[in-house]
Amino acid sequence: MSLVGEIKNGQYVNDKTKTTENKAKSTADQTKEMFLQLLVTEMQYQDPLQPTDNSEYVKELATFSQVEALNSVSDKMNELQASALVGNYVTLIGEDGNEIKGCVDYVTTDSDAIKVSVDGTLYNVDDIQTVQDSTYYEAGVLAQTFSSKVAALPSISNLNVARDTSAINEARTYYNALSDYVKKFVSQDDLSKLTALEKKLKGEDETKKTDASSTTQTTGA
């Protein structure tokens, strides 16, 4: 796997990794196969009266060894890059085409393919679409929880002070407890809805106080 891709909103996006990886692997395999075929053909059809100098074969074999060594280094680098995924949260596409999200437990090599374990199931590393570190992922989860709380609140036109005050205050308390980093993930639409409901509550409360004061003054008079 080659972890070279685009970064969107603080997370790695694997838009082109699989295609690039497959092309690179195919090219390397074809080059190695072509080299061996040429070397064997050269040995078979050399002029027996003027055989090729053994030093030439040694040079060619040395070149082949270098290619093999480079391929081996590349494979190890891919394994190291994949190992860096452990503990991170990933989004990948399963065999059924469905999107899967979870934390990478470990990385292993199976039949020359690098695979990652996500929630106890092995997936091909090339199927990973995005990678998020734990801080980024948890921030998203906390922001989504706040969004769910706000979504459960009524619209301003359906606001019922007696019924909804507690839920509105709970949503505000939850938001205030978030770190500044997590608040960056909060939808401004959700925050605007909560603020509008709070203003409506305050207006209703002030209206009640005014009515109560008027009633007291009338009674006292």
QUIKALIN-V354064 format. One record per residue. N is the residue number from 1. PHI is phi in degrees with one decimal (999 if undefined). PSI is psi in radians with two decimals (999 if undefined). NEAR is the number of other C-alpha atoms within 12 Angstrom. Layout:
n={N N}
phi={PHI PHI}
psi={PSI PSI}
near={NEAR NEAR}
This chain:
n={1 2 3 4 5 6 7 8 9 10 11 12 13 14 15 16 17 18 19 20 21 22 23 24 25 26 27 28 29 30 31 32 33 34 35 36 37 38 39 40 41 42 43 44 45 46 47 48 49 50 51 52 53 54 55 56 57 58 59 60 61 62 63 64 65 66 67 68 69 70 71 72 73 74 75 76 77 78 79 80 81 82 83 84 85 86 87 88 89 90 91 92 93 94 95 96 97 98 99 100 101 102 103 104 105 106 107 108 109 110 111 112 113 114 115 116 117 118 119 120 121 122 123 124 125 126 127 128 129 130 131 132 133 134 135 136 137 138 139 140 141 142 143 144 145 146 147 148 149 150 151 152 153 154 155 156 157 158 159 160 161 162 163 164 165 166 167 168 169 170 171 172 173 174 175 176 177 178 179 180 181 182 183 184 185 186 187 188 189 190 191 192 193 194 195 196 197 198 199 200 201 202 203 204 205 206 207 208 209 210 211 212 213 214 215 216 217 218 219 220 221}
phi={999 -111.0 -83.5 -118.4 -162.3 -89.8 -108.8 -125.5 52.5 82.8 -131.4 -73.4 -119.3 -92.8 -82.2 -124.4 -59.3 -64.1 -64.3 -64.0 -63.9 -65.0 -64.5 -64.3 -65.2 -62.6 -63.5 -63.3 -64.2 -65.9 -64.1 -64.1 -63.7 -64.0 -61.5 -64.7 -63.4 -63.9 -64.9 -64.3 -61.8 -61.8 -70.2 -71.8 -107.4 -70.3 -71.4 -62.9 -81.5 -135.3 -64.4 -66.4 -59.1 -57.5 -62.9 -68.1 -64.6 -61.6 -63.2 -66.5 -64.8 -65.0 -62.7 -62.6 -62.5 -64.1 -62.3 -61.3 -64.2 -63.9 -63.9 -64.3 -62.6 -61.7 -62.2 -64.9 -62.8 -63.0 -66.0 -65.0 -63.7 -66.4 -61.6 -68.3 -77.6 -58.4 91.1 -94.4 -96.2 -127.4 -117.3 -141.3 -105.7 -77.9 -62.1 -85.0 87.5 -82.4 -79.5 -124.9 -125.0 174.1 -96.8 -76.2 -82.4 -160.9 -122.2 -142.5 -111.1 -128.1 54.9 68.0 -111.3 -84.0 -128.1 -117.4 -97.8 -120.9 54.3 87.0 -117.2 -87.1 -132.8 -66.4 -61.3 -71.3 -84.3 -71.4 -102.0 -139.1 -131.6 -130.0 -76.4 -61.8 -64.1 -64.4 -62.7 -64.3 -62.8 -64.0 -65.1 -63.8 -64.7 -68.0 -63.3 -61.9 -60.6 -65.8 -64.2 -69.9 -62.6 -77.4 -78.6 -77.0 -75.2 -59.9 -67.3 -104.3 -64.4 -122.4 -56.4 -64.7 -86.2 -105.1 -58.3 -62.7 -67.2 -66.1 -65.2 -65.8 -64.8 -66.0 -62.2 -62.9 -62.6 -62.8 -81.7 -72.8 -73.3 -60.7 -64.9 -66.4 -61.2 -67.7 -91.2 -74.4 -68.8 -66.4 -64.9 -64.5 -65.7 -66.0 -63.8 -62.6 -62.3 -64.7 -65.2 -63.9 -64.6 -63.6 -60.9 -63.1 -64.0 -64.3 -65.9 -66.7 -64.9 -63.9 -65.7 -65.0 -64.6 -67.0 -67.2 -65.2 -64.0 -64.0 -64.5 -65.8 -65.9 -66.7 -69.6}
psi={2.40 1.94 1.02 1.96 -2.94 2.59 2.13 2.17 0.69 0.12 2.60 2.33 2.09 1.31 -0.57 0.02 -0.83 -0.77 -0.78 -0.74 -0.77 -0.71 -0.76 -0.76 -0.74 -0.75 -0.75 -0.76 -0.73 -0.70 -0.77 -0.78 -0.72 -0.72 -0.80 -0.71 -0.75 -0.72 -0.79 -0.76 -0.72 -0.70 -0.62 -0.68 0.32 2.67 2.03 -0.41 -0.41 1.18 2.64 2.44 2.34 -0.52 -0.51 -0.72 -0.66 -0.74 -0.74 -0.72 -0.62 -0.71 -0.74 -0.71 -0.67 -0.72 -0.77 -0.73 -0.72 -0.70 -0.69 -0.75 -0.71 -0.74 -0.74 -0.68 -0.72 -0.69 -0.71 -0.72 -0.70 -0.67 -0.49 -0.21 -0.32 2.25 -0.17 2.76 2.33 2.75 2.24 2.93 2.14 3.09 -0.50 0.03 -0.07 2.62 2.37 2.37 2.47 -3.14 2.41 2.07 -0.80 2.96 2.44 2.86 2.14 1.98 0.82 0.15 2.39 2.23 2.67 2.55 2.10 1.98 0.68 0.00 2.40 2.37 2.64 2.33 -0.46 -0.23 -0.08 2.29 -0.71 2.72 2.30 2.40 2.92 -0.65 -0.79 -0.79 -0.84 -0.60 -0.72 -0.69 -0.77 -0.72 -0.65 -0.62 -0.74 -0.73 -0.67 -0.67 -0.73 -0.66 -0.51 -0.21 2.66 2.94 2.90 -0.68 -0.42 0.20 2.28 1.96 -0.85 -0.63 -0.63 -0.17 -0.77 -0.76 -0.65 -0.77 -0.62 -0.72 -0.71 -0.73 -0.72 -0.80 -0.78 -0.45 -0.20 2.60 2.85 -0.60 -0.79 -0.62 -0.40 -0.34 -0.17 2.37 2.31 -0.50 -0.71 -0.76 -0.67 -0.69 -0.77 -0.78 -0.72 -0.71 -0.68 -0.70 -0.69 -0.74 -0.76 -0.71 -0.73 -0.68 -0.74 -0.62 -0.72 -0.70 -0.70 -0.75 -0.69 -0.67 -0.69 -0.70 -0.73 -0.76 -0.70 -0.72 -0.73 -0.59 999}
near={40 32 30 22 22 17 16 14 15 18 23 27 24 30 23 22 26 23 18 19 25 16 16 19 22 14 15 22 17 14 18 24 17 15 21 22 15 19 23 16 13 19 20 13 14 17 12 11 8 10 15 19 16 13 11 15 20 14 15 22 20 14 18 24 17 15 21 21 15 16 21 16 14 20 24 19 18 30 28 21 21 34 26 24 35 28 24 32 34 37 31 33 23 20 14 10 9 11 16 25 25 31 30 35 24 27 31 26 23 15 8 15 21 30 32 38 32 31 19 14 20 29 33 28 42 31 35 42 33 36 38 33 24 20 20 24 28 23 24 27 20 26 32 23 24 36 28 21 28 35 21 19 33 23 21 22 12 14 26 21 25 13 14 25 24 19 27 37 24 20 31 27 16 26 32 17 16 23 17 13 18 25 27 20 29 30 23 16 15 29 29 19 27 38 23 23 32 31 20 25 28 18 17 20 18 14 14 15 14 14 14 14 14 14 13 12 11 10 9 8 7}
